[in-house]
Amino acid sequence: MSRFNAEPSYTHGQPARTGVLLVNLGTPDKPDAPSLRRYLKQFLSDDRVVEIPKAVWWFILNVIILNVRPKQSAEKYASVWTDEGSPLRVHTERQAKLLRGWMIAEGQPDIDVRFAMRYGSPAIGEVLQQMKMDGCTRILMLPMYPQAASSTTGSMIDELAQTLLRWRNLPELRYLRAFAADAGYIGALAASVREHWAKNGRADKLVMSFHGVPHFHLEQGDPYHCECHKTGRLLAEALGLAKDQYLVTFQSRFGKARWLEPYTQPTLEKLAAEGLQSVDVICPGFVADCLETLEEIAVENREAFIGKGGKTFQYIACLNERADWIDALGRIVRRELGHWWDEASPVADQLALQAERAKSFGALK
């Protein structure tokens, strides 16, 4: 049996097609314990996510975590689940559709735009195979993680490599590493904050909460910590904030090891205990609302802040389907496609050009 997947049929002169694949972290299929167990097993089995000796981690994961955490996590997911499904998947799918519309408006109706999840479905390998079967010979993968990290961007690239091991006819490929300092992305974040202030008033301090990673990742050369602070600084500059008017913190700590600091919830509790009355919290590392923003930040951290004496806690939503964000995303994609953009003319135009060339050589009359 061949190690390679079956290849789509090929016709001489078949027009090349360009595809764009948006990749987000992932989500369970349903907010129930069995779905969470499958999701967590895949997620926490990734060597880039958990860098603990395999034998030790296998026992911890399979004997302890997967027998306790799925039910707890399912209850949290159920609290944010929508009629359409997981918020992360819903927003990511909408972003892909809106980006497709942006492409059409820019005169590129034949650029294929799809989305995938690193963990869960739709899986990266499955979507890439579909794009291949539909004629995509040039593919740009764009991680929906603004700040690069081994555990996110690195893992996405690992999965891409594993997929290509099963392909005989390889496409041209590009992937974006990060867009932590992209002007359009920063501009959309700043606009969302200004709109929030105009509608709800401005809090005493703006907290920018990013997803955490173990501290030793920074010590081993991971760029994530620095890129989060770069985004925070640029957003603060765009908003005209002084250094004492905002904070960069890190959420979603897991286990007892030291993670990137300062931690979001203890920081909010400390601010409230010291007399800070109001706080606005934004999560710039997420471009789509999900469990970590809607439940952990908007619910758990709000309760923690109020419980320590704070008066007003306002969560500022992720970029989601904002028009300025979709425009920024489209411009990022156009820039990363480079000359592929110029060569991704509609299929009808490519066929007409091929016919003209063939006629010039006497192949057609």
Backbone torsions as a table, in degrees:
resi	resn	phi	psi	omega
1	MET	NA	134.3	-178.7
2	SER	-69.4	144.9	176.4
3	ARG	-76.1	-10.9	-174.4
4	PHE	-97.8	148.2	173.8
5	ASN	-70.4	158.6	177.2
6	ALA	-65.9	139.1	180.0
7	GLU	-92.2	146.1	174.8
8	PRO	-67.5	154.1	178.7
9	SER	-63.0	146.3	-177.2
10	TYR	-122.0	134.6	178.0
11	THR	-116.1	134.8	178.9
12	HIS	-57.4	131.8	-179.9
13	GLY	84.1	6.7	179.5
14	GLN	-62.7	125.5	-177.1
15	PRO	-60.9	140.7	174.9
16	ALA	-73.4	150.5	179.6
17	ARG	-131.7	141.6	-179.7
18	THR	-103.3	137.7	179.1
19	GLY	-127.0	150.2	176.4
20	VAL	-124.0	127.3	-179.2
21	LEU	-118.5	114.4	174.6
22	LEU	-85.5	130.0	-177.0
23	VAL	-121.5	124.1	174.2
24	ASN	-113.4	175.4	-170.9
25	LEU	-64.8	-55.0	178.8
26	GLY	144.5	171.8	-176.2
27	THR	-161.8	150.3	173.5
28	PRO	-68.5	160.0	179.9
29	ASP	-73.1	-32.5	-179.8
30	LYS	-141.5	159.6	177.9
31	PRO	-87.9	54.9	177.9
32	ASP	-130.7	164.7	-173.7
33	ALA	-59.7	-45.8	179.4
34	PRO	-59.5	-42.3	179.3
35	SER	-66.2	-40.7	178.4
36	LEU	-66.1	-35.1	179.1
37	ARG	-64.7	-44.0	178.0
38	ARG	-62.6	-44.7	-178.0
39	TYR	-64.5	-49.6	-178.3
40	LEU	-65.1	-35.2	178.6
41	LYS	-63.4	-44.2	178.2
42	GLN	-66.3	-46.9	-177.2
43	PHE	-63.2	-50.0	-173.8
44	LEU	-83.5	-1.1	173.5
45	SER	-92.4	-4.0	-179.5
46	ASP	-75.0	122.8	-178.4
47	ASP	-61.0	-25.1	178.7
48	ARG	-80.3	-21.8	179.6
49	VAL	-84.5	-43.4	-179.7
50	VAL	-124.0	110.2	-179.2
51	GLU	-101.4	65.8	176.7
52	ILE	-120.9	144.1	177.9
53	PRO	-45.6	131.7	-170.0
54	LYS	-56.3	-42.1	-177.0
55	ALA	-62.9	-41.9	179.7
56	VAL	-67.8	-46.6	-177.2
57	TRP	-67.8	-34.0	178.7
58	TRP	-57.1	-44.5	-179.6
59	PHE	-65.7	-47.7	-178.9
60	ILE	-60.7	-44.3	-176.6
61	LEU	-68.3	-52.5	-172.0
62	ASN	-80.8	-29.4	-177.3
63	VAL	-92.9	-33.3	-175.3
64	ILE	-108.3	-65.8	-170.5
65	ILE	-60.4	-50.1	-175.1
66	LEU	-73.1	-5.9	175.2
67	ASN	-101.2	-9.0	-177.3
68	VAL	-119.7	-48.2	-168.6
69	ARG	-72.7	-35.0	-176.8
70	PRO	-53.2	-44.2	-179.0
71	LYS	-66.4	-42.5	179.2
72	GLN	-63.7	-45.0	-179.1
73	SER	-67.8	-35.8	-179.8
74	ALA	-60.7	-39.1	179.8
75	GLU	-64.4	-38.6	178.7
76	LYS	-69.3	-43.4	178.3
77	TYR	-61.5	-40.1	-178.9
78	ALA	-60.9	-30.9	-177.8
79	SER	-71.0	-19.7	-179.6
80	VAL	-116.2	-2.1	-177.1
81	TRP	-64.8	144.9	-179.9
82	THR	-112.7	172.3	177.6
83	ASP	-62.0	-26.6	179.7
84	GLU	-87.9	-12.8	179.7
85	GLY	125.9	-157.2	-179.9
86	SER	-61.5	132.1	179.5
87	PRO	-55.2	-40.5	-178.7
88	LEU	-62.1	-45.6	179.5
89	ARG	-67.5	-42.0	-179.0
90	VAL	-59.3	-48.9	-178.2
91	HIS	-67.4	-40.6	-178.6
92	THR	-65.6	-40.3	178.1
93	GLU	-65.0	-41.0	178.2
94	ARG	-64.7	-40.2	178.9
95	GLN	-61.3	-40.6	178.2
96	ALA	-63.8	-41.8	179.6
97	LYS	-66.3	-40.9	179.0
98	LEU	-68.8	-36.1	176.1
99	LEU	-65.0	-38.5	175.5
100	ARG	-59.6	-42.7	177.1
101	GLY	-64.2	-38.1	177.5
102	TRP	-62.1	-41.6	178.4
103	MET	-61.2	-44.1	-179.9
104	ILE	-61.7	-43.3	179.6
105	ALA	-64.1	-26.7	178.9
106	GLU	-89.6	8.7	176.4
107	GLY	85.1	22.0	-179.9
108	GLN	-124.8	68.2	-177.0
109	PRO	-70.8	-16.8	-175.4
110	ASP	-102.0	5.8	171.7
111	ILE	-78.1	122.6	-176.7
112	ASP	-81.6	126.7	179.3
113	VAL	-121.4	123.8	-179.9
114	ARG	-138.3	174.5	178.1
115	PHE	-133.3	156.5	178.0
116	ALA	-149.2	166.8	177.3
117	MET	-119.6	139.8	178.1
118	ARG	-65.6	-37.4	177.7
119	TYR	-125.7	137.9	-175.6
120	GLY	87.6	-154.2	-176.1
121	SER	-127.9	153.6	-1.1
122	PRO	-74.2	134.8	-175.1
123	ALA	-74.6	150.0	-178.9
124	ILE	-55.3	-50.3	-177.1
125	GLY	-60.7	-40.5	-178.7
126	GLU	-66.5	-42.5	-178.6
127	VAL	-69.9	-40.4	176.9
128	LEU	-60.2	-40.8	178.7
129	GLN	-63.5	-40.1	177.4
130	GLN	-62.9	-41.7	179.7
131	MET	-64.9	-38.0	177.9
132	LYS	-63.9	-45.7	-179.3
133	MET	-63.6	-26.2	179.6
134	ASP	-90.9	10.5	171.2
135	GLY	96.0	7.9	179.2
136	CYS	-73.8	118.8	177.9
137	THR	-109.1	-7.9	175.3
138	ARG	-131.3	124.0	-175.6
139	ILE	-132.0	129.5	172.8
140	LEU	-105.8	123.3	174.4
141	MET	-99.4	128.3	-177.2
142	LEU	-124.0	107.7	178.2
143	PRO	-70.0	135.7	179.0
144	MET	-87.6	36.3	173.2
145	TYR	-114.0	107.9	-177.6
146	PRO	-60.1	-35.3	-177.9
147	GLN	-104.7	129.2	-176.7
148	ALA	-73.5	141.1	174.8
149	ALA	-150.6	151.5	177.3
150	SER	-59.2	-38.9	-174.9
151	SER	-77.4	-9.4	178.4
152	THR	-118.8	-75.0	179.8
153	THR	-59.8	-43.7	-179.5
154	GLY	-60.9	-41.6	179.7
155	SER	-66.4	-37.6	176.9
156	MET	-60.3	-42.5	-178.9
157	ILE	-69.1	-35.5	175.0
158	ASP	-57.7	-45.9	-178.4
159	GLU	-66.6	-36.5	174.9
160	LEU	-60.0	-46.1	-179.5
161	ALA	-62.6	-41.5	179.6
162	GLN	-63.4	-36.4	178.1
163	THR	-65.4	-43.8	-176.5
164	LEU	-67.5	-23.0	177.5
165	LEU	-61.3	-21.3	-177.0
166	ARG	-101.8	6.0	-179.7
167	TRP	-105.9	134.9	176.9
168	ARG	-83.9	-47.4	-178.3
169	ASN	-100.5	104.5	-173.3
170	LEU	-86.9	141.8	177.8
171	PRO	-85.6	169.8	166.7
172	GLU	-74.7	137.1	-175.4
173	LEU	-133.9	143.8	171.3
174	ARG	-139.0	151.6	172.2
175	TYR	-140.4	147.9	177.6
176	LEU	-88.6	134.0	-178.9
177	ARG	-79.3	-46.8	-177.7
178	ALA	-169.4	166.3	174.7
179	PHE	-142.2	39.6	-174.6
180	ALA	-60.3	-28.8	-176.9
181	ALA	-113.2	11.9	-178.2
182	ASP	-61.5	131.2	-175.1
183	ALA	-62.1	-39.2	179.9
184	GLY	-67.0	-41.8	177.8
185	TYR	-63.0	-48.3	178.7
186	ILE	-62.6	-41.3	179.9
187	GLY	-62.5	-39.6	179.2
188	ALA	-67.7	-40.1	176.4
189	LEU	-60.8	-47.7	-178.7
190	ALA	-61.7	-41.5	179.2
191	ALA	-63.0	-38.5	-180.0
192	SER	-65.8	-37.1	178.2
193	VAL	-68.4	-45.4	-179.8
194	ARG	-60.4	-41.4	179.2
195	GLU	-64.2	-39.4	177.8
196	HIS	-63.0	-44.5	179.3
197	TRP	-63.0	-41.1	-179.3
198	ALA	-62.8	-33.7	-176.9
199	LYS	-88.2	-38.2	-170.7
200	ASN	-115.6	-4.6	-174.6
201	GLY	87.4	163.6	-175.3
202	ARG	-102.9	130.4	-179.4
203	ALA	-77.4	172.5	-179.9
204	ASP	-66.8	-29.7	-178.2
205	LYS	-150.2	146.6	174.8
206	LEU	-103.6	122.0	176.7
207	VAL	-104.2	124.4	176.9
208	MET	-102.9	106.3	-175.0
209	SER	-102.0	121.5	177.6
210	PHE	-107.9	155.0	176.1
211	HIS	-65.1	139.4	-178.1
212	GLY	-86.5	162.3	170.6
213	VAL	-139.8	159.4	178.3
214	PRO	-55.7	143.5	-175.9
215	HIS	-62.7	-32.1	-177.5
216	PHE	-66.3	-18.9	174.1
217	HIS	-60.1	-42.5	176.7
218	LEU	-62.2	-43.0	-179.2
219	GLU	-64.8	-27.6	-178.7
220	GLN	-91.5	5.5	174.0
221	GLY	101.6	10.4	178.1
222	ASP	-70.1	135.0	-175.5
223	PRO	-82.5	-5.0	-168.6
224	TYR	-56.9	-49.7	-177.9
225	HIS	-54.8	-47.2	-178.2
226	CYS	-65.8	-39.0	-178.5
227	GLU	-70.5	-33.0	175.2
228	CYS	-63.5	-44.0	179.9
229	HIS	-68.2	-31.8	176.2
230	LYS	-64.4	-46.9	177.3
231	THR	-59.4	-45.0	179.9
232	GLY	-59.8	-43.6	-179.6
233	ARG	-64.7	-45.2	-178.6
234	LEU	-65.7	-38.2	177.8
235	LEU	-66.4	-42.1	178.4
236	ALA	-62.2	-41.7	178.6
237	GLU	-63.8	-41.4	179.6
238	ALA	-63.5	-29.8	-179.0
239	LEU	-93.2	-4.5	-179.5
240	GLY	70.6	32.0	-177.5
241	LEU	-88.6	139.6	172.1
242	ALA	-79.3	165.5	-175.7
243	LYS	-61.2	-29.5	-178.8
244	ASP	-86.9	5.0	-178.7
245	GLN	-102.4	-2.6	178.6
246	TYR	-148.4	162.7	177.7
247	LEU	-138.8	146.3	170.2
248	VAL	-105.8	123.9	-179.2
249	THR	-131.5	173.9	-177.5
250	PHE	-132.9	133.4	-175.1
251	GLN	-111.9	-178.6	170.8
252	SER	62.4	41.6	175.8
253	ARG	-67.0	142.4	-178.7
254	PHE	-132.8	127.9	179.7
255	GLY	86.0	-172.6	-174.1
256	LYS	-101.2	-8.2	-179.2
257	ALA	-69.4	161.0	177.8
258	ARG	-73.0	131.9	176.6
259	TRP	-113.4	177.2	178.8
260	LEU	-57.8	138.9	-177.2
261	GLU	-121.0	160.6	1.7
262	PRO	-77.9	150.1	178.8
263	TYR	-76.0	141.2	-173.9
264	THR	-61.7	-56.1	-174.0
265	GLN	-63.4	-49.2	177.3
266	PRO	-59.1	-33.7	178.4
267	THR	-65.3	-44.6	178.8
268	LEU	-63.7	-40.0	178.6
269	GLU	-64.3	-40.3	179.8
270	LYS	-66.1	-43.2	178.6
271	LEU	-59.6	-43.9	-179.7
272	ALA	-65.6	-43.1	-179.4
273	ALA	-64.0	-28.5	179.5
274	GLU	-84.3	-1.5	174.6
275	GLY	107.6	1.5	177.5
276	LEU	-66.3	127.0	-174.1
277	GLN	-88.1	-35.2	-174.3
278	SER	-139.8	148.4	-179.1
279	VAL	-146.7	140.6	169.7
280	ASP	-106.7	137.0	-179.8
281	VAL	-124.1	129.1	176.1
282	ILE	-127.1	149.9	-178.5
283	CYS	-118.3	83.8	-174.4
284	PRO	-67.2	-18.6	-179.1
285	GLY	-79.0	-7.6	177.1
286	PHE	-113.1	126.9	176.1
287	VAL	-97.0	-1.7	176.9
288	ALA	-141.0	134.8	179.1
289	ASP	-64.6	146.5	-173.7
290	CYS	-156.8	-170.8	-179.6
291	LEU	-55.2	-43.5	-175.1
292	GLU	-66.6	-24.7	178.8
293	THR	-96.9	-45.9	-172.8
294	LEU	-77.2	-31.3	-178.4
295	GLU	-106.1	-52.1	-176.6
296	GLU	-65.5	-48.7	-177.8
297	ILE	-83.0	-57.7	-171.7
298	ALA	-69.1	-21.1	-179.9
299	VAL	-112.2	-64.1	-174.7
300	GLU	-62.7	-48.1	-177.1
301	ASN	-71.9	-31.0	174.3
302	ARG	-62.2	-47.4	179.7
303	GLU	-60.8	-37.4	179.5
304	ALA	-65.9	-42.7	-179.1
305	PHE	-66.4	-48.0	-179.7
306	ILE	-65.0	-37.9	-178.4
307	GLY	-64.4	-23.3	178.8
308	LYS	-97.4	10.0	174.8
309	GLY	111.2	-4.7	177.4
310	GLY	-67.4	154.0	-177.1
311	LYS	-103.4	-44.4	-174.2
312	THR	-130.8	124.3	177.8
313	PHE	-123.8	120.2	179.4
314	GLN	-121.2	125.1	174.8
315	TYR	-94.2	131.1	178.2
316	ILE	-97.8	119.8	-174.1
317	ALA	-59.5	157.2	174.8
318	CYS	-66.3	173.4	-176.6
319	LEU	-66.1	-34.2	175.1
320	ASN	46.2	-116.2	-176.3
321	GLU	-105.9	21.4	178.9
322	ARG	-54.7	138.3	-178.0
323	ALA	-63.1	-38.4	-179.3
324	ASP	-68.7	-31.0	176.6
325	TRP	-71.5	-43.2	178.6
326	ILE	-62.1	-39.0	176.5
327	ASP	-63.9	-42.9	177.9
328	ALA	-63.1	-42.1	178.8
329	LEU	-62.1	-43.8	178.7
330	GLY	-61.2	-40.9	179.6
331	ARG	-68.9	-34.6	174.8
332	ILE	-62.5	-47.3	-179.6
333	VAL	-61.7	-45.8	-179.7
334	ARG	-59.5	-42.3	179.3
335	ARG	-63.8	-43.0	-177.3
336	GLU	-72.5	-28.0	177.5
337	LEU	-69.7	-28.4	178.0
338	GLY	56.7	-128.8	-177.7
339	HIS	-69.4	-16.4	174.8
340	TRP	-60.0	-36.1	179.5
341	TRP	-60.0	-47.7	-177.9
342	ASP	-66.2	-28.7	-177.3
343	GLU	-93.7	-3.6	-178.5
344	ALA	-89.3	49.0	179.0
345	SER	-68.1	156.4	179.6
346	PRO	-52.3	146.9	-176.9
347	VAL	-55.7	-40.5	-179.4
348	ALA	-59.5	-39.1	179.2
349	ASP	-67.8	-39.1	178.9
350	GLN	-63.8	-42.7	-179.5
351	LEU	-65.5	-40.1	178.8
352	ALA	-63.3	-40.6	179.2
353	LEU	-65.1	-42.5	178.4
354	GLN	-62.2	-40.1	179.5
355	ALA	-64.1	-40.1	178.6
356	GLU	-64.6	-41.1	178.7
357	ARG	-64.5	-43.3	179.9
358	ALA	-63.4	-39.8	-179.7
359	LYS	-64.3	-37.3	-178.8
360	SER	-65.5	-25.2	178.8
361	PHE	-96.5	6.2	176.5
362	GLY	83.4	8.6	-178.3
363	ALA	-76.9	-25.1	178.7
364	LEU	-127.0	155.2	177.2
365	LYS	-121.7	NA	NA
